[in-house]
Amino acid sequence: MKKTLGKKMPILSEKTALKRYKSDTNVSRDDFFHKLEGKIMSLTGYDEKIWVPVNKNGDIQPLKTYEPAHESPKTVTFEKSGALKKYTPEFGFFTPMPVAISCPGTIRALADDKNTTLPKNFSIHPARKIFSLEYQKQAQTGALDVADVLRLDNIHRIEADLIEAPPFGYLKILKNNTVKQLSNFTISEISVVKLIDELGEVTEAMNISLQTTVAEHEITVTKEEFLSKTAEIIEKNHPDCFLSTDSLPNAKENFRRVLSFKYRSRHQVQNLFSYSGWSPKNKQGNRIYLHGNLENCKSENKLPRLPQTPNIAELTQALEILKVASPEVITPLLLYQMFSFLAQPFEDAKAPVKFSMMAIGPTGSGKTSLFREIFGPFLKDGFHSLRDTTASFRAGVKNCLDNVLIVDDFLQEGSNAKIREKQERLWELIRAYSDSTFYEKWKSDTEKTRTLVRGGCVFTAEEVPDNERQSAALRSVRINFKKIDFKLLSSFQKNPAIMRNFYAQFIKYIESNYGAITSLITDYMGVLRNEIPFPDRRMADSAAALIVTSKIFTDFMETLGIWDTETSAKWSDSVSNIILSTISENEDAAKNYNPITILAMTLLDLRGEGKIYLAENIDSFIEDRNHFLGYAIENHCVMLKANALFSLVQSYARSRSLNLSCGEFQLWKKLKEEKISICNAGSNLRKTPTKIPGRPRMLCLNMTAVAEFLKVQDGISYDPSDLIF
């Protein structure tokens, strides 16, 4: 290929220039070139000097010369085909070397001016043409000559038909000895790493460093995925990287050959952690909080980089979050997030406490908005829905280790089957975060997949779930949500770094005082467990854990100098009262009232409030069936509309935060087993007389048997005739 700079200016090497122009053998080389000024000039800044003859008019303008190591071309704007375009070295249109551009009567260097407008008819030095706009398409279609390509700096063949051109990509040599682009990125390094997960299990993986003209990336793939899925993972995670699969049908196969070649020069093995959360103990018995900004951690969850001196003004501003909602709401929630960071220290102190939280409040009360600001900091994806798959929840639980998983907006809507499905998922998650077990599944004939559960889980809901199991109620602290200060909350929404930096500083405090904090937990939990007067051990432990967390928080505030001892003491006393009151309400709500008791309380209370009516006889009932819930029959028995009654029982239990632990069918079955209802054979209900059209089945209750049951089971006495006209 003929080398030209422009249409009429051949590029000459020094040897060719001397041969062509030096006729007097007695003239020295330096004198020769000095005398040739005006006829030939040198372009420096390349690996070797390049000589360019003057044009016919002799009006060459001097080129700016410089060493490539110290300067690089600036952005150049020029017009081509009527379009205004910009070219920068970062995008690969020019290499970081001086590039001479020729046009009739003028030679200029691109680095001469910040913006240089050039005519349309220009051409770029052929040794750099592969990265110019003019020859981009030629590189993709295979119109470049191999010999010219190999003259580029740092370019070399890695195999007979593959060329590496850092950082611009890999090239494929075709059979006609031309070059085609394989990729727009190169692999600068491959290192074999051992990934340690949260369970301590080790997986060998490949850490691959990529280089493009605009950025550097890193990806990690398992050993099994290295050859088969690396290309797919690169294109999925980094859209600026591509393989030319359209123009090269066998591009992926050729890229696998590149990977195999680069693997031969891989670096030595290093250990990396694949999760965020507390590390294994070091030799001193302490732990560090792993996250993606540490060199030995590959997690996508990253704590912000903190200044050496804490920003007291910003940390003080973070405390304004306590004013966003009433203390009864915001205090337990904020402490629960901090407790999630302390879950591992609690375990190390031999005082593991595990429970979840549920915020109950109507739509629009600000539950989700507040949760986004105070829960799950640093998490790439902490929000989930009960509609998510089990696999999604498994990934979420792992992602939220030593942090808080947020399950948003539990709604009792849809078909009964859908509601039951969401209820089961809710109870399974509550159980997971109280027993540290989550959806075990078999990964082989002899081995189960384990998922480590540590930290916290919060739920939002508009109402208490129907038929809530007592065990679930005792494992979850319920917060009755009230209106929040949206104006104050908006300041945190506009600047989320406030709470992230606050929590990061709190974690740093735990790291620095890990041993002392563990000892504090041991001492305080031992005392509080004996002092807190809750019969249920789970509820007592939940209250103690939140109170201990508040103690660690006040120590943190005093260490920073934000609070003094008196302020900390006042806050601790206030928090203890709030926590004990909240847990006490939860324990009362979770009291195991028998469903039959709740049914009887519903009938008695609603009858006394005048909200339900019973007809004196069947004829009165038939006259206005919509008005009456049922009618009286002989021997203190009543016939009641079963479906309508169960709806009333559900609403009654929900309004009083009672735990109705069974569904409609199970409730009628319990009544039959206790001989409280009178039923037809093979049924839990009783058919009505033929007077009632269709003879629907109704619930026939013996109110005398109900009264006896309440007296024995709950110590409640009432006259059966109170319910009947």
N, C-alpha and C positions, 0 to 999 in steps of 0.2 A: 504494500500500500504506500503510495507517495505521501511523504510528509510535507505538509504545507501549513503556514500560518496565514490564513486568508487565501485568496485565490492565486495570488502572484508572488508570494513570498515563501520560498523554500526554507526549511529549517536545516541548518548545517551543524554537524558536530565540529569540534575544534580541529580534529584531524582533517576533515573535508575542507574546512575553511582555509587552513594553512596550505593544503594541496592546491586549492583553486586560486588563491590570491597571492601567495608568497612565491615570487619568481626569483628574487635576489637571495642567494644562500648566505650572504654575509650579514644580512639584516637579522637582528635578534628577534625572538618571538614577541617580546614586549614592544619593541620599537615597531614591529610589523603592525600589530594591532593598533598602536597609537597613530600610525600614519593612515590607517584605514578608516579613521573617524569620518563619518559622513557617508561611508560606503557600507559598513557592516557594524553591528553592535551586539553586545552580549546581554543576555537575559540571565540574571543570577537568581538563586533561590531554589534551583532544582538540584538533583543529585549531581549533575554535571552541567557545565556551562553550555548554553545553546546560543548559536550565532545566527543572526537574522540580517540579511542584506537590506539596504535601504531600497525604497521604491524608486521608480523612474524620476519622480519629481524631487527626490532628495529631502523631503520635508518630514522626516521622522522626528517625533517628540520623545525626549528621554523617558525611559521607563523608571518607575520607582523600584528600587531593588532592596531586598531585606532577607534576613535569614528566617526560614519557616518556623524555627523553634520559638521565635519571639513574637511573631505577628501572624495573623491569618486574614484572609479576605473578608471585607465587611459586606454588609447587605448591598446588593446591586439591583437597581431598578432600571429596566430597559424595555423598550417597546419592540414587540415582534408580532407581525401579522395583525397590527392594529390593536393588540391586547396588552394591557399593562400587567407585568408580572414581576414577582420578587423571587430572588434566588439567594439562599444562604448556604454556607458550608454545612450547617447541621442537617439540612434536608438532602444533602448528597448531590446537588447540582454542580457544585465545585468542590474539589478536594481542599484541605487546609494547606494549600501551596499557592504561590503566585501563579496566576493564569493570564497569559497574554491573549488579547483579542485583537484581531486585525480587521480593518476596514479601509477602503481606498484613501490613501494619503495620511493615515494615522495609525499608530500603535499605542495602546494604553494598557496599563495594568489595572486590574479590577480594584486593587487596594488603594489606588490613588485618591479616590474621593468616596465619601459615604454613599452618595447616590450619583451614578453616572448613567446618563441616557445615551444609548448607542443606536446606530442605524439598524435597519432590519437585516441587511446582508452582512452577517458576521459569522465567524466560525471559531471553534475552540481548539486549542492545542490537541492534536490527535492522541497524544499519550494520556490525556485526561477525558477523552470524549465519552467514555463509557458512563460517566456520572453526570454528563450534561443533559439538559432538557432535550436538546436536539437529537441525542442518541439514546434516549431512554427506550423508545420503542424498538430500536435496533438491538438493544441488549436483550429485550424480551423475545424478539423474533429470531434471534440467532444470526444477525448480520454483521457481527463484529469479528475481526480476525484474532486468532489466538495469540499470535506473535505480539500484536499491539497491546493486548490485555496484559500479558505477562511482563510488560515493561513498567506497569504500575508499581508504586511502592507497596511493600508488604504483601504482594500478591504471589501465590505459589500454588503449584499443583499438589493436591493431597492424594489423588490417585490419577490413573491414566486419563480419565475423562471428567475429573472434578477439580474445580479451582476454588480456593478460598480467598475472598477479597474483603478483609475486615475494614471497616465495620459494615460494609455495604451488602454483603450477602455471599451466597455460593453460586457458582456458575457451572454450567454443564457444557462440555465440549461435544459438539455434534460430529457426525461422520464426515461432513464436508469441511471440517477444521474451522468452523465458526463457533461462537460462544452464545449460549442462551442462559438467561437468568433462572436459577433454581429457587432462590429465596432472597428476601431483602434483609436478612439478619445472619449473623454468624454466631457460633458458639465459642465464647472466649475461654470457658473453663468448665470442666466436669469434675466434681468431687464426690466420692462415695461417703455417705453419712449414715449413721445409725440413729434412727428416730425412736425416741423413748416416749411412750404415751403415758396417760394418767394412771394406768394400771401397772406401769413399770415394764410393760412388754416392749421388746425391741424389734424394729423392722428395718431392714437395710434398704436404703433409697439412694437416688442420684440427685445431687444438687447441681442444676445446670444454669450457668450464667450466659445470658444472651446479650448481644450488642447490635444495635441498629444505628442509623445515622442520627436519630433523635433521642434515644434513651437507652438505658441498660436495664435489663430485667433479670429476675431469678425465678426459677420454678423448681419444684421438688416432685419427683415421680418415684414410685416404687421400682424395685429391680425388675419385677414382672412387667411393668408398664413401659420400661425404658425404650425398647425398640418398637413396640406395637402402638403406643398411645402418646408418645412425646409430642409428635407433630400436632395431634388433635388438641392436646392440653395447651400448647403454645398459642394456637389460633383462637382457642376459646377464651383464654385469660388475657391475651394481649393482642387486641385487634390491629395494632400497628405492625404486627409480624404476619407474613404470609408465605405460603409455598405456591409456586407457579403451576398449580395442578391443571389449569386450563390449557396452557401452552405446552406443558410437559406432562403427558399422560402418566408417566412413571416417576413423577416427582417424589412421591412418598417413599418409593423403593430406593431412589437415589439418596434421599435424606436419611434413611436407615443406614446406608453405607457411610454417610458422613458421621452419624452417631457412633457407629462401630469404630471408625477411624479415630475419633476424638476420645473414645473410651480408653484407647490404648495408652493415652497420656494423662489419665485421670490422677487426681490428687489423693493423698492418703485419707484414711477414714477419720471422721470426727463425730462426736456425739452431740445430737441436737434434740431438744424437747419439742414435741409436736402440739402441745396444748398450752393454754393459759391457766394460771392458778398456782397454788403453792408447790414448790419443788420438793424432792426428797430431802431429808435432813443432811446437812453437811457434817464435817468432822466435829464442829463445835456444838452440834445439836440444834442449829437454827435452820430456817428455810428462807428462800427468797420467792417473791411473787413473779412467776414467769409471764412474759408477754412478748409480743412481736417486735418490740424495739430493743430487745436484748439480743446479743450476737448468738447466743446458744439456744434461741427459741424461734420456731417457725410458725407460731400461731398468727392468725390474722387479727386477733384482738390486741390492741396496742395501748399502753398507758402513755399519756403525754410526757414529754421531757420536761422535768422540773428544774427551775433555777437552783443554784447552790444555796442561796438564801431564800427562805419561804416568803412568798408575796402575802404579807399579813393583810394588806388592804383587800385583796381579792378573796382571801379565806374568810375574812369578816363579812364581806359581801355575800358569800355563800350561805351564811347563817340566816340571811333574810328569807330563805326557803321555809323556815319555821313559821313565818307569818302568812304563808300562802293559804293555809287552812287552819281550822281550830286545832288546839293542842291534842285533843282526843283523837284526831285523824292523822295529822302530819307526824307527830312524835313517834308512834309505833312504826309507821311506814319507814321513816328515815333510819330509825334504829335497826329495823330489819335488814335494810340494805347493808349497813355497817356490820351487822351480825353475819351476813353471808361471807364477808371478807375474813371473819374470825372463826368460821366453821372448823377449819383445820386446827387452829390453836385450841379450840374447845376439845377436839378429839385428842390432841396431844396432852391435854390436861386431864385425860380420863373422865371427861364430862361431856360426852357427845349429846347434843340436843338437836332434834330435827323436827321441824314443823313448817307449815306453809301459812300464807295469809290470803284472805279474801276480802275485797272491798265491795260492799253492797251499796248501790245507789242508783237513782234513776238516770236515764239517758240525759246527757247535757250537764251533769253535775261536775264534770271535769276529771273523772277517774283516769281515763286514758291519757289526757293531756298532762296530768301531774305525774303519772307513772313514767312517761317518757323522759321526764327531767330528773327523777330521783332514783329510778331503778335501771339496772343493766348498763352502767357506764362502761365504756371501752368495747362493748360488744358490737360486732359487725351486724348481727341479726339476733336480737333478744326477744322480739315479739312473736307470739304464736297464737293460733286459734285452735279451738277444740275440733275444728273441721280438718286439721292437719293429719297427715298419715302417721302411722307409728314410726316409720323410718325418719320422718321429719322431726318428730319429737325426740327420737333417740339422738339425732345429730344436735338438736337444740340443747338437750341435757348435757351432752359432752361439751358443747360450746360455752355453756353457762356455768362451768365448774368454778366453784368459789366466787360466784356472782349470783345474780337473780334471773331466773327464767320467768318471762311475763306471758301469761295466757289471758288474752283480752276478750271481753264481751261474751260471757256465757249467757245464752238466751234460751229460754224454754219455748221455742217456736218450732213449728213443723209437725210432722206426724209423731204419733206416740213412739214409734220405733226409733225415729231420729232423736227424739228427746232422751229416750233411754240410752241410746248409743253415746250421746254427749255426756250424760250423767255418769255412765260407766267410765268414760275416758277421764272425766274430772276426778272421780274417786280413785282411779288408778294412779293419777299423778299425785294426789294428796298422799296416798299410801307410799308412793315412790320416795317422796321427800320426807317421810317420817321413818321409813324402814330401810332406805337406801337400796331399794330394789326396783328395777325398771324393766318390764317387758323382756324377760329372758327368752332367748330363742336358740335353737340348736344350729351351730355352724358346722358341725360334723356329727358322725354317729355317736361320738363319745364326749364331745365338748360343747359347752354352751357359750354364747356370746354374752359377755358381761359389760354392763354400763355403770361406771362409777357415778354415784349421785352425791354431790356435796355442795352446799350453798343454800339457796332459797328458791322458792317458787311463789309467785303472787297471781291471783286471779281477780278479774273484774266481773261483776254480775249485776243485773238489775234487781234480782230478788234471790232469796235463799232457795237453793235447789229443792224441788219437791222430793219426798221420800229419802231425804239425806240420811245416810247411815250414821249411827251414833259414833262408830269408830272413826269415821271421817271427820265428824264435827269436833271430836276431841283432838284431832291432829292438825287442825287448822284454826288460826286466830282470825275472827271475823271483825272487820272494821265497818261500822255503819257510816257511809260517806255523806258529807254535807257539802254545801256550796263552797267553792273556793274563790280566792281573789285572782281573777283572770288577768287583771291589769298588772299585778305584781309578778304573776307567773310568766307573763310575756317577756319580762326582762331576762329571765333565764332561758326562755325559748330562743331569744335573739342572740344570746351568748352562751351556748351550751358548754363552752370551755370552763365556765365558772365551777360547775358541779364536778366535771371531770377532773379538774386540777385539785379540787377539794378532796375528792375520794382518793386520788393518786397520792396526795400528801398524807392522808390517813394510813394508806397501805405502807408508805415509806416509814411512818412512825411504828407500825406493827413490826416491820422487818428489823428496824433498829433496836427494838425492845422485845424481841420475840420470846426470849427466855423469861423475862420479868412478867410479861403479859400472861404467859402460860401458867406461871406460879400464882398470879393474881386470880385467874379463873378458877384454879384448884381451890384456893382458900375461900373465895366468895361463894362459889357454888355449894360448897359444903355447908356453909352457914345458912344461905338463903333457902336451901331445900328443906331445912328443918324449921325455918321461920314462916314460910309462906303457907297459909292455912287452906290450901285447896286439896280436897280429897283425891281428885284425879291426879296421878303422878305426872302425866304428860303435860297437863295445863300448868302445874306447878313449875315444871322444868322450863316451859316456854317463858313464863313470867320471870323466872330467875335469870335466864339467858339474856333477856332484853334489859334487865336491870344491871347485870354485869357489863353488858355492852355499853350502857350509858355511863358507867363508871370509867371504862377505858376511854370513852369519848371525852369526858371531862378532863381526864389526865392529859389527853392529847391537846385540848384547848389551853390548859395551864402551861404545858411545855412550850407552846408557841407564844405564850404571853398574851393571848387574846382574852382569857378569863382569869380572874383571881380566884382564890380559894373560896371566898364567900359566894361569888356568883355560881361557881361549880356546885357548891352545897345546896343552894336554893334550887338550881335546875334539877339536881339529882332527886331531891325530895319531891318536887313536882312530877317528875317523870315516874318515880316509883308509884305514886298515887294513881296516875293515869294508867300505868301498866296493870296494876292490881285490879283496878276497876274494870278495865277492858277484859282481862282474863276471867274475872268473876262473872261478868255478863255472858261470856262465851260458855263457861261451864254450866251456868243455869240454862242457857239455850240448848245445850247438848244433853240436858238431863233426859234419862231414858224413860219418858212417859210411854206407857203401853199404848199402842194405836187405839185400843178399845177405850182407854181413858180419854184420849184426845177426842174420839167420836162423841163420847158422852158429854164432855165439857163443851163441845161445839153445840150440841142440841140444847143443853141447859142454858148456856150463856146467850145464844142467839134467841132462844125462846124468851128469856128474861128481858132482852133488849128489844123485843117486838120485831125481830127481823125475819122470823119464820112463823108460819101458821099451820096448825093441824086441824083438820075438820073433825067434828064430833062423830060423824058416821060416814059411811060410804056414799050415801045419797048426796050429802053436802059436798063431798069431795068431787063427785061427778059433775055437779053444777058449775064448779069453778076449779078445774084441775090445775090451771096455771097459777092460781093464787095460793093453793095449799101444797105443802111439801108431802103430806100424807093424811091419814085418817086413823082414828082410834077404833080398836075392836075390843072384844071382851078380855077380862083378866089382865088389865094394865098392859096390853100389847098394842103396838102401833104398826101400821103398814106405811113404809116410806119409799119415795122414789129414789132408787139406788144411785143412779148416775148424778142426779142433782145433789143428793146428800154428800157423796164423796167430794164433789167440787167444793161444797161448803166446808168440809173437813180440811181440805187442802188449804183453802184461803185462810181459815182460822189458824191453822198451825203456822202458816207463813207469817201472818200478821203478828204472832206472838213468839216467833223464832223458836217454835217447837220442832222436835225431830220426829216427823212422821216416817217411820222406817219401813213402810210397805206400800204396795199399790192397792188398787181397788179390789181386785180378785182375792189378794192375800188377806185383806181386811175382812171381807165377808167370810172367808174360810176360817179365820181366827174366831169370829163370832159363833160360827157353827160348832167349832171344836170346844168352845167354852160353854156350849149349850145356852147361849144368850139369844140366839135367833132361832126361829122356827122355819124349817125349810121343807121343800118337797124332796122326795128321794132322788139322789143323784144330782142335786143342785144345792147351791149356797143361798138361793132365794126362794120365794114362794109365789105361786101363781095366784092372780087375783080372781075374784068371782066373775061370772059371765056378765054382770051388770056393766063392768068397765070394758069398753070396746077394745078388742084385740087381746084381752086378758094378759096384760104385761106382767112380767115377774117383778115383784117388789121385795124390799127388805122388811121382814117381819121381826121386830124387836120385842123381847119380853123385858119391859122396863124394870120389873121387880128383880130379875136376874142381873140387869145392868147395875142396879143400886147395890146389890150384894157384892158384885165384883169390885166396884169402886171402894166399898168399905174395907174389903179384905186387902186389896192390892195397894191402894193409895191413901187409905184412912179418910176418904171423902164420904160424907153422909148426906143423903137427900131423900125426899119423899117421891116415889115414882109418880104419884098423881100430879106432881108439880108440872109435868110435861103435858098432861092430858086435860082437855077441857072437860 
